[in-house]
Amino acid sequence: MNKANQIEMTRWMALGSLGGLIVLGLAWEMWLAPIRPGGSLLALKVLPLCIPLAGFLKNRMYTYRWVSLMVWVYFTEGATRAWSDPVPGNYLAMIEVALCLVLFAACALHVRIRLKTAAAPVPAAPMETPL
């Protein structure tokens, strides 16, 4: 697989897992297993996840870098709630943990591949010797 395809694949993996985290967070806190019946304000936790969408769509390297750090907050929440929530909530938390791991891996691979591609030396043209 060439570098352009790898970059595009990791980009779509990052977008898909980020979208999955947004949908999961809203559905979890509003309908599937809210802390309070009828939903809770904890659904607002997905708002910071909406910020990097524009950067991902514009393929900005900086966005991939800081999202790979921000995702650990959601990973920690998922790991904590996987141990402490009752049955539908703990399964949703495990899904959140899995999506966070996919998002981190996609961001890290995307940055690594793009940096290697940018740093690849261009073969020099043969120099002509002056006569």
VOPAGU-2260 file (C-alpha; in pm, 1 decimal, decimal comma):
REM VOPAGU-2260
SITE   aa  ch    i         X         Y         Z
SITE  MET   A    0       0,0       0,0       0,0
SITE  ASN   A    1     147,8     335,4     -94,2
SITE  LYS   A    2     181,3     630,0     141,7
SITE  ALA   A    3    -113,8     824,6      -4,2
SITE  ASN   A    4    -349,2     531,3      55,1
SITE  GLN   A    5    -215,8     484,0     409,4
SITE  ILE   A    6    -267,6     852,2     487,0
SITE  GLU   A    7    -621,7     840,0     350,7
SITE  MET   A    8    -699,9     517,4     541,2
SITE  THR   A    9    -578,9     658,3     873,8
SITE  ARG   A   10    -768,8     980,1     806,1
SITE  TRP   A   11   -1095,2     790,5     759,4
SITE  MET   A   12   -1024,1     570,5    1061,7
SITE  ALA   A   13    -977,3     883,5    1272,5
SITE  LEU   A   14   -1293,0    1045,5    1135,5
SITE  GLY   A   15   -1495,7     727,6    1184,2
SITE  SER   A   16   -1384,4     665,9    1540,4
SITE  LEU   A   17   -1433,2    1033,1    1631,4
SITE  GLY   A   18   -1783,2    1023,9    1484,7
SITE  GLY   A   19   -1847,2     701,1    1672,7
SITE  LEU   A   20   -1740,4     861,9    2000,1
SITE  ILE   A   21   -1973,8    1157,2    1938,1
SITE  VAL   A   22   -2273,3     937,0    1853,6
SITE  LEU   A   23   -2198,6     696,8    2139,2
SITE  GLY   A   24   -2162,0     977,6    2393,3
SITE  LEU   A   25   -2491,2    1139,3    2295,3
SITE  ALA   A   26   -2686,8     813,6    2276,2
SITE  TRP   A   27   -2536,2     687,1    2601,4
SITE  GLU   A   28   -2618,0     992,1    2809,8
SITE  MET   A   29   -2955,0    1070,6    2651,6
SITE  TRP   A   30   -3123,4     735,4    2584,7
SITE  LEU   A   31   -2923,4     415,7    2636,0
SITE  ALA   A   32   -2799,2     440,3    2995,4
SITE  PRO   A   33   -2825,3     795,5    3130,9
SITE  ILE   A   34   -2719,0     872,5    3484,9
SITE  ARG   A   35   -3060,4    1030,2    3548,1
SITE  PRO   A   36   -3383,7     915,2    3382,8
SITE  GLY   A   37   -3465,9    1127,0    3078,3
SITE  GLY   A   38   -3102,9    1216,5    3003,9
SITE  SER   A   39   -2840,6    1423,6    3175,3
SITE  LEU   A   40   -2617,2    1719,9    3112,8
SITE  LEU   A   41   -2326,7    1477,4    3093,2
SITE  ALA   A   42   -2416,3    1456,2    2723,5
SITE  LEU   A   43   -2230,8    1786,5    2688,4
SITE  LYS   A   44   -1907,0    1588,9    2714,5
SITE  VAL   A   45   -1925,0    1535,6    2337,7
SITE  LEU   A   46   -1891,2    1906,4    2258,5
SITE  PRO   A   47   -1508,3    1906,1    2276,0
SITE  LEU   A   48   -1513,2    1612,0    2033,7
SITE  CYS   A   49   -1690,4    1827,7    1773,5
SITE  ILE   A   50   -1404,6    2079,9    1762,5
SITE  PRO   A   51   -1152,6    1861,8    1572,4
SITE  LEU   A   52   -1400,4    1765,7    1299,8
SITE  ALA   A   53   -1309,0    2069,3    1087,7
SITE  GLY   A   54    -936,9    2001,8    1130,0
SITE  PHE   A   55    -979,5    1637,3    1029,9
SITE  LEU   A   56   -1182,4    1732,5     723,9
SITE  LYS   A   57    -915,4    1987,7     623,8
SITE  ASN   A   58    -643,8    1728,6     697,8
SITE  ARG   A   59    -449,0    1951,3     936,2
SITE  MET   A   60    -154,7    1777,6    1101,1
SITE  TYR   A   61    -181,0    1983,3    1420,1
SITE  THR   A   62    -535,4    1856,2    1479,2
SITE  TYR   A   63    -421,5    1494,1    1465,5
SITE  ARG   A   64    -148,2    1569,2    1715,7
SITE  TRP   A   65    -363,1    1731,0    1983,0
SITE  VAL   A   66    -652,4    1487,3    1939,6
SITE  SER   A   67    -411,6    1202,0    2011,3
SITE  LEU   A   68    -356,3    1366,1    2350,8
SITE  MET   A   69    -717,9    1472,1    2418,9
SITE  VAL   A   70    -854,1    1123,0    2354,5
SITE  TRP   A   71    -696,2     994,0    2676,6
SITE  VAL   A   72    -947,3    1193,8    2882,3
SITE  TYR   A   73   -1229,3     996,9    2719,4
SITE  PHE   A   74   -1033,3     673,5    2752,3
SITE  THR   A   75    -999,4     736,3    3127,1
SITE  GLU   A   76   -1370,4     808,9    3160,1
SITE  GLY   A   77   -1453,4     490,0    2970,2
SITE  ALA   A   78   -1217,2     276,2    3175,4
SITE  THR   A   79   -1353,1     417,7    3501,3
SITE  ARG   A   80   -1715,3     371,4    3402,4
SITE  ALA   A   81   -1648,1      21,2    3266,8
SITE  TRP   A   82   -1560,0     -80,7    3623,0
SITE  SER   A   83   -1820,0     123,6    3809,8
SITE  ASP   A   84   -2138,8     147,3    3599,9
SITE  PRO   A   85   -2416,6    -112,1    3606,1
SITE  VAL   A   86   -2477,0    -341,9    3312,5
SITE  PRO   A   87   -2578,3    -145,0    3006,5
SITE  GLY   A   88   -2344,3     141,1    3097,8
SITE  ASN   A   89   -2034,1     -70,3    3145,9
SITE  TYR   A   90   -2066,7    -224,1    2798,6
SITE  LEU   A   91   -2103,6     121,1    2648,1
SITE  ALA   A   92   -1793,0     226,8    2838,3
SITE  MET   A   93   -1600,4     -65,1    2690,5
SITE  ILE   A   94   -1707,9      46,3    2343,8
SITE  GLU   A   95   -1588,5     396,4    2429,6
SITE  VAL   A   96   -1249,9     258,6    2533,9
SITE  ALA   A   97   -1220,4      64,7    2207,3
SITE  LEU   A   98   -1312,0     372,5    1999,9
SITE  CYS   A   99   -1056,1     579,2    2190,5
SITE  LEU   A  100    -784,1     324,9    2116,8
SITE  VAL   A  101    -874,1     321,9    1747,5
SITE  LEU   A  102    -874,8     703,0    1738,3
SITE  PHE   A  103    -536,3     724,2    1908,1
SITE  ALA   A  104    -382,5     463,9    1678,5
SITE  ALA   A  105    -524,5     633,0    1368,7
SITE  CYS   A  106    -395,5     975,9    1475,5
SITE  ALA   A  107     -52,3     845,6    1568,5
SITE  LEU   A  108     -15,3     649,5    1245,3
SITE  HIS   A  109    -141,5     942,0    1039,5
SITE  VAL   A  110     115,3    1177,5    1188,2
SITE  ARG   A  111     396,6     921,8    1157,0
SITE  ILE   A  112     323,0     844,7     791,9
SITE  ARG   A  113     286,8    1210,3     695,9
SITE  LEU   A  114     612,8    1303,4     867,7
SITE  LYS   A  115     796,9    1018,6     693,5
SITE  THR   A  116     649,0    1123,1     360,5
SITE  ALA   A  117     746,1    1486,4     413,5
SITE  ALA   A  118    1099,8    1395,2     522,4
SITE  ALA   A  119    1166,1    1155,6     236,3
SITE  PRO   A  120    1463,5    1282,5      39,6
SITE  VAL   A  121    1403,0    1361,9    -324,0
SITE  PRO   A  122    1653,8    1188,8    -547,7
SITE  ALA   A  123    1894,6    1445,9    -684,3
SITE  ALA   A  124    1936,1    1489,6   -1054,5
SITE  PRO   A  125    2280,0    1402,2   -1184,4
SITE  MET   A  126    2502,5    1706,9   -1185,9
SITE  GLU   A  127    2665,9    1816,5   -1502,9
SITE  THR   A  128    3035,0    1888,3   -1486,5
SITE  PRO   A  129    3147,0    2217,5   -1631,9
SITE  LEU   A  130    3373,0    2188,2   -1931,9
